[in-house]
């Protein structure tokens, strides 16, 4: 009986290792782990801190609401000021004083890998990720903060290529690297930390952005709520000034 049990466990381990053989398999495993329980909506208040090269910092309060998959609203400063962004299905609309000041295509990889992956078909996520230049054929093992992780998109020692890191045990996204928006020759090293259980899923209550081994930006979340009822107008740029989730 003991020999049978050992053999059975070995077979399961081998099958799992064979199943997770590339980045697409990682995305599928992430989705399948939480597809029946992950929340649909999320709201929180964010303390945003910018760390300037001269040692000074700038702190702002942002108010954020997400409808998964694909929609995120950010109010920068008091919602009554009408400043912020609406990200919806690959496009970002910029609002200033309650009026649209511009829009452009934008895929927010943190939204995709930290949230959308659990609420949409894995094929959809894989197509988005590949479309953003991540090589899903590259997969390796590593450790992060003492935990084993999958690294998708880069070979060992490569910290320049677009890549994302996923904790093996929880199948949660913990790290992503991409060209810095301010200087494509540099790399944004973005980290999800302080994960907390939330309504059948998880949320990272702290996000850090590092460039050249220095933290340049951080986010700290408070008043985190899941599965709240959100008016569709919250994500309509034309209603940005008149529809606020904070008032519901």
Kinemage of the C-alpha trace (Angstrom):
@kinemage 1
@onewidth
@group {chain A} dominant
@subgroup {mainchain}
@vectorlist {calphas} color= white
{ca unk a 1} P 0.000 0.000 0.000
{ca unk a 2} L 2.806 2.389 0.922
{ca unk a 3} L 4.609 1.663 -2.352
{ca unk a 4} L 1.381 2.282 -4.283
{ca unk a 5} L 0.837 5.634 -2.511
{ca unk a 6} L 4.383 6.808 -3.247
{ca unk a 7} L 3.990 5.777 -6.885
{ca unk a 8} L 0.636 7.540 -7.118
{ca unk a 9} L 1.996 10.792 -5.670
{ca unk a 10} L 4.998 10.663 -7.984
{ca unk a 11} L 2.694 10.230 -10.967
{ca unk a 12} L 0.613 13.240 -9.903
{ca unk a 13} L 3.722 15.372 -9.466
{ca unk a 14} L 5.081 14.314 -12.849
{ca unk a 15} L 1.737 14.996 -14.542
{ca unk a 16} L 1.594 18.464 -12.997
{ca unk a 17} L 5.142 19.237 -14.115
{ca unk a 18} L 4.332 18.105 -17.634
{ca unk a 19} L 1.109 20.139 -17.636
{ca unk a 20} L 2.876 23.401 -16.767
{ca unk a 21} L 5.271 23.423 -19.680
{ca unk a 22} L 4.918 26.960 -21.039
{ca unk a 23} L 3.483 30.362 -20.301
{ca unk a 24} L 0.060 29.552 -21.692
{ca unk a 25} L -0.205 26.647 -19.255
{ca unk a 26} L 0.674 28.985 -16.382
{ca unk a 27} L -2.083 31.401 -17.406
{ca unk a 28} L -4.554 28.529 -17.693
{ca unk a 29} L -3.616 27.216 -14.249
{ca unk a 30} L -4.070 30.697 -12.758
{ca unk a 31} L -7.510 30.977 -14.316
{ca unk a 32} L -8.637 27.493 -13.367
{ca unk a 33} L -7.601 27.872 -9.727
{ca unk a 34} L -9.888 30.861 -9.107
{ca unk a 35} L -12.404 30.959 -11.947
{ca unk a 36} L -15.299 29.953 -9.694
{ca unk a 37} L -14.520 32.297 -6.821
{ca unk a 38} L -12.621 35.428 -7.904
{ca unk a 39} L -14.503 38.697 -7.418
{ca unk a 40} L -16.066 40.650 -10.303
{ca unk a 41} L -15.615 44.180 -8.996
{ca unk a 42} L -13.102 45.903 -6.750
{ca unk a 43} L -12.836 49.357 -5.187
{ca unk a 44} L -10.158 50.877 -2.976
{ca unk a 45} L -8.468 54.090 -1.927
{ca unk a 46} L -4.835 54.325 -2.954
{ca unk a 47} L -1.965 56.230 -1.424
{ca unk a 48} L 0.331 56.915 -4.378
{ca unk a 49} L 3.899 57.930 -3.608
{ca unk a 50} L 6.396 59.140 -6.201
{ca unk a 51} L 10.051 58.990 -5.119
{ca unk a 52} L 12.019 61.726 -6.885
{ca unk a 53} L 15.755 61.501 -7.727
{ca unk a 54} L 16.511 64.391 -5.357
{ca unk a 55} L 15.176 62.438 -2.393
{ca unk a 56} L 11.839 64.240 -2.130
{ca unk a 57} L 8.501 62.488 -2.416
{ca unk a 58} L 5.094 63.395 -3.776
{ca unk a 59} L 2.029 61.777 -2.202
{ca unk a 60} L -1.419 61.719 -3.802
{ca unk a 61} L -4.697 60.014 -2.989
{ca unk a 62} L -6.273 58.066 -5.830
{ca unk a 63} L -9.672 56.393 -5.881
{ca unk a 64} L -9.913 53.265 -8.036
{ca unk a 65} L -12.689 50.989 -9.221
{ca unk a 66} L -12.390 47.888 -11.401
{ca unk a 67} L -14.926 45.826 -13.306
{ca unk a 68} L -13.313 42.567 -14.398
{ca unk a 69} L -12.213 41.847 -16.946
{ca unk a 70} L -10.842 44.904 -18.660
{ca unk a 71} L -12.212 48.008 -16.962
{ca unk a 72} L -10.498 50.322 -14.482
{ca unk a 73} L -11.303 53.860 -13.347
{ca unk a 74} L -8.805 56.054 -11.519
{ca unk a 75} L -9.775 59.342 -9.887
{ca unk a 76} L -6.658 61.368 -9.072
{ca unk a 77} L -7.237 63.576 -6.075
{ca unk a 78} L -10.774 64.447 -4.931
{ca unk a 79} L -13.309 62.843 -7.299
{ca unk a 80} L -15.062 66.204 -7.535
{ca unk a 81} L -12.015 67.608 -9.354
{ca unk a 82} L -12.726 65.459 -12.406
{ca unk a 83} L -9.142 64.338 -13.005
{ca unk a 84} L -8.185 60.784 -13.822
{ca unk a 85} L -8.313 57.941 -16.284
{ca unk a 86} L -10.730 55.361 -17.603
{ca unk a 87} L -9.210 52.170 -18.991
{ca unk a 88} L -11.672 50.049 -20.908
{ca unk a 89} L -10.905 47.128 -23.198
{ca unk a 90} L -7.484 48.261 -24.348
{ca unk a 91} L -8.036 52.022 -24.480
{ca unk a 92} L -7.236 54.687 -21.915
{ca unk a 93} L -9.184 57.942 -21.816
{ca unk a 94} L -7.630 60.883 -19.991
{ca unk a 95} L -9.885 63.256 -18.051
{ca unk a 96} L -8.979 66.763 -16.896
{ca unk a 97} L -11.456 68.974 -15.062
{ca unk a 98} L -14.164 66.487 -15.970
{ca unk a 99} L -13.539 66.734 -19.706
{ca unk a 100} L -11.911 64.262 -22.073
{ca unk a 101} L -8.465 65.541 -22.993
{ca unk a 102} L -7.344 62.554 -25.049
{ca unk a 103} L -7.380 58.810 -25.524
{ca unk a 104} L -5.025 56.154 -26.882
{ca unk a 105} L -4.584 52.390 -27.022
{ca unk a 106} L -3.181 51.013 -23.772
{ca unk a 107} L -3.005 47.543 -22.279
{ca unk a 108} L -2.442 47.669 -18.524
{ca unk a 109} L -0.475 44.493 -17.867
{ca unk a 110} L -0.973 44.762 -14.111
{ca unk a 111} L -4.725 44.660 -14.644
{ca unk a 112} L -4.370 41.745 -17.066
{ca unk a 113} L -2.001 39.614 -14.985
{ca unk a 114} L -3.139 40.568 -11.504
{ca unk a 115} L -6.899 40.490 -12.070
{ca unk a 116} L -8.309 39.819 -15.554
{ca unk a 117} L -6.532 36.469 -15.862
{ca unk a 118} L -8.845 35.032 -13.208
{ca unk a 119} L -12.066 36.324 -14.803
{ca unk a 120} L -11.662 35.671 -18.530
{ca unk a 121} L -10.849 32.696 -20.729
{ca unk a 122} L -7.144 31.799 -20.627
{ca unk a 123} L -6.944 31.937 -24.419
{ca unk a 124} L -8.031 35.572 -24.275
{ca unk a 125} L -5.367 36.398 -21.704
{ca unk a 126} L -2.699 34.526 -23.676
{ca unk a 127} L -3.530 36.462 -26.839
{ca unk a 128} L -3.296 39.780 -24.986
{ca unk a 129} L 0.006 38.846 -23.343
{ca unk a 130} L 1.548 37.622 -26.597
{ca unk a 131} L 0.306 40.746 -28.332
{ca unk a 132} L 2.262 42.823 -25.829
{ca unk a 133} L 5.512 41.059 -26.703
{ca unk a 134} L 5.843 38.391 -24.015
{ca unk a 135} L 7.346 35.095 -25.182
{ca unk a 136} L 5.054 32.438 -23.718
{ca unk a 137} L 7.295 29.632 -24.969
{ca unk a 138} L 9.906 30.585 -22.365
{ca unk a 139} L 9.307 29.208 -18.880
{ca unk a 140} L 11.699 28.600 -16.015
{ca unk a 141} L 11.693 28.085 -12.248
{ca unk a 142} L 13.005 30.604 -9.752
{ca unk a 143} L 12.319 31.874 -6.238
{ca unk a 144} L 10.869 35.189 -5.097
{ca unk a 145} L 10.657 36.349 -1.492
{ca unk a 146} L 11.455 32.799 -0.413
{ca unk a 147} L 8.741 31.161 -2.518
{ca unk a 148} L 9.067 29.080 -5.705
{ca unk a 149} L 7.787 30.874 -8.787
{ca unk a 150} L 7.222 30.383 -12.498
{ca unk a 151} L 9.008 32.958 -14.648
{ca unk a 152} L 7.434 33.419 -18.073
{ca unk a 153} L 9.125 35.249 -20.939
{ca unk a 154} L 12.831 35.213 -20.065
{ca unk a 155} L 15.753 32.833 -19.631
{ca unk a 156} L 17.725 32.554 -16.407
{ca unk a 157} L 19.765 35.692 -15.769
{ca unk a 158} L 17.686 37.781 -18.191
{ca unk a 159} L 16.120 40.705 -16.333
{ca unk a 160} L 15.632 42.851 -19.439
{ca unk a 161} L 13.064 40.977 -21.521
{ca unk a 162} L 9.344 41.367 -20.900
{ca unk a 163} L 8.458 38.766 -18.270
{ca unk a 164} L 6.075 37.966 -15.444
{ca unk a 165} L 6.502 35.926 -12.278
{ca unk a 166} L 3.800 33.774 -10.678
{ca unk a 167} L 3.994 32.112 -7.270
{ca unk a 168} L 3.646 28.354 -7.705
{ca unk a 169} L 1.668 27.558 -4.558
{ca unk a 170} L -0.977 30.253 -4.808
{ca unk a 171} L -0.790 30.914 -8.565
{ca unk a 172} L -0.780 34.641 -7.831
{ca unk a 173} L 1.058 37.216 -9.936
{ca unk a 174} L 3.954 38.744 -7.990
{ca unk a 175} L 6.333 40.470 -10.416
{ca unk a 176} L 6.464 41.905 -13.929
{ca unk a 177} L 9.197 43.546 -15.982
{ca unk a 178} L 8.676 45.768 -18.991
{ca unk a 179} L 10.412 48.730 -20.675
{ca unk a 180} L 10.043 51.900 -18.606
{ca unk a 181} L 7.584 54.355 -20.110
{ca unk a 182} L 9.872 57.270 -19.294
{ca unk a 183} L 12.914 55.613 -20.900
{ca unk a 184} L 12.516 52.394 -22.958
{ca unk a 185} L 16.216 51.649 -22.393
{ca unk a 186} L 15.418 51.101 -18.722
{ca unk a 187} L 13.206 48.437 -17.144
{ca unk a 188} L 10.239 48.887 -14.843
{ca unk a 189} L 10.426 46.149 -12.206
{ca unk a 190} L 6.890 46.038 -10.777
{ca unk a 191} L 6.061 43.995 -7.693
{ca unk a 192} L 2.770 42.951 -6.089
{ca unk a 193} L 3.137 42.548 -2.323
{ca unk a 194} L 1.142 42.232 0.917
{ca unk a 195} L -1.392 39.831 -0.581
{ca unk a 196} L -4.616 39.519 1.411
{ca unk a 197} L -7.530 37.133 0.989
{ca unk a 198} L -10.578 38.866 -0.413
{ca unk a 199} L -14.000 37.464 -1.324
{ca unk a 200} L -12.843 34.148 -2.778
{ca unk a 201} L -9.761 35.705 -4.326
{ca unk a 202} L -6.808 37.818 -3.279
{ca unk a 203} L -5.600 41.400 -3.559
{ca unk a 204} L -2.072 42.788 -3.307
{ca unk a 205} L -2.448 45.755 -0.975
{ca unk a 206} L 0.946 47.160 -1.966
{ca unk a 207} L 2.509 47.669 -5.387
{ca unk a 208} L 6.075 48.859 -5.960
{ca unk a 209} L 7.812 50.060 -9.116
{ca unk a 210} L 11.610 49.810 -9.165
{ca unk a 211} L 14.008 51.183 -11.789
{ca unk a 212} L 17.762 50.545 -11.570
{ca unk a 213} L 17.234 48.902 -8.162
{ca unk a 214} L 15.589 52.041 -6.779
{ca unk a 215} L 11.923 52.385 -5.871
{ca unk a 216} L 10.391 55.176 -7.932
{ca unk a 217} L 6.695 54.676 -7.165
{ca unk a 218} L 4.522 52.826 -4.664
{ca unk a 219} L 0.830 52.177 -4.100
{ca unk a 220} L -0.793 51.346 -0.773
{ca unk a 221} L -4.457 50.293 -0.726
{ca unk a 222} L -7.027 50.901 1.983
{ca unk a 223} L -10.803 50.532 2.293
{ca unk a 224} L -10.605 47.555 -0.076
{ca unk a 225} L -14.033 46.227 -1.110
{ca unk a 226} L -14.945 43.390 -3.469
{ca unk a 227} L -18.129 42.551 -5.371
{ca unk a 228} L -19.623 45.988 -4.826
{ca unk a 229} L -22.401 47.098 -7.157
{ca unk a 230} L -21.047 49.563 -9.711
{ca unk a 231} L -23.073 51.723 -12.055
{ca unk a 232} L -21.919 51.082 -15.669
{ca unk a 233} L -21.562 54.856 -15.991
{ca unk a 234} L -18.546 54.719 -13.676
{ca unk a 235} L -16.549 53.446 -16.662
{ca unk a 236} L -18.080 55.791 -19.240
{ca unk a 237} L -15.769 58.790 -19.831
{ca unk a 238} L -18.739 60.942 -20.811
{ca unk a 239} L -20.169 60.397 -17.318
{ca unk a 240} L -16.878 60.794 -15.450
{ca unk a 241} L -17.989 63.984 -13.702
{ca unk a 242} L -21.492 62.813 -12.846
{ca unk a 243} L -21.072 59.155 -11.831
{ca unk a 244} L -18.823 58.314 -8.884
{ca unk a 245} L -18.569 54.919 -7.221
{ca unk a 246} L -17.484 56.659 -3.993
{ca unk a 247} L -21.012 58.052 -3.584
{ca unk a 248} L -22.793 54.699 -3.858
